[in-house]
Amino acid sequence: MCWRQVWTLSGDCVKTLHGHQDAVTCLQFDDTRIISGSIDCTLRFWDLHSPCNVKVIDWKASEGHTGVVR
């Protein structure tokens, strides 16, 4: 399993995100959430105030994409 970390601009690790099984290809974020897309065919929705991802979508099975979401 791959994990990703959230860092402050001063270099402090504030959170470790567990979930994706492969490289992350796209990322969108604001002050409260992160949405990440990966080669593992999932989109993951993260709440920065929660220890776990909030929702997972298999983009290949659910949405019909045939290639990586970027």
N, C-alpha and C positions, 0 to 999 in steps of 0.2 A: 504494500500500500504506500502510495506517495502522500506526503503531507506538505503543507505550505504554511508559511508563517507571515503574520502581519507585524510590520515594524513601524515605529514612529520615525519622523524625520531625524531625530537625534540618535537613532540607532538602537533603540530598545525594542525587544520582542514583546509584544503585548498579547499575542494569541497564536495558537497553532491550530490550523484547520486540517482535520483528518477526513478523508473521503475519496478523492479522485484516485483512480488506479493507474493513471498515465498523465502525460504532460498537459498542462493547462494552456489552451490556445486563445482564450479571450477572457476579459475581466471588465466588470463595471462595478462601481462602488460609490457610496455616499457616506455620510456620518454614521449610519446605523446598519447598513447591509452591504453584502458583496454578492454578486452573481458571477459564477465562473463556468466556463465551458471547457471541455477536455476531449482529448483523443479517445478517452474511454467511453465515449458516446453518452455522456451525461452533462446536464446543466445542473449546477448546485446553487441553492439560495442559502446564504449564511446570514444570521443575525449576529452582529458584533457583540451583543450583550448576552448571548447564549453560548454554551459550550459546544453545541452541535449544529449541523446544517439543518435548516428548516424544511427544505423541500428538495427532492431530486426528480428530475425528468430525464428519461432515456430518450434523447432526441432522435435517435434512429428508429426506434419502435413506435414512440408516441407521436412524433411530429412528422415522420416520413422523410427526414433529411437523408441524403445518400453520402454526404461528405461532412467533414469536420465543420462545426459552427465556429466562425471566427468573428 
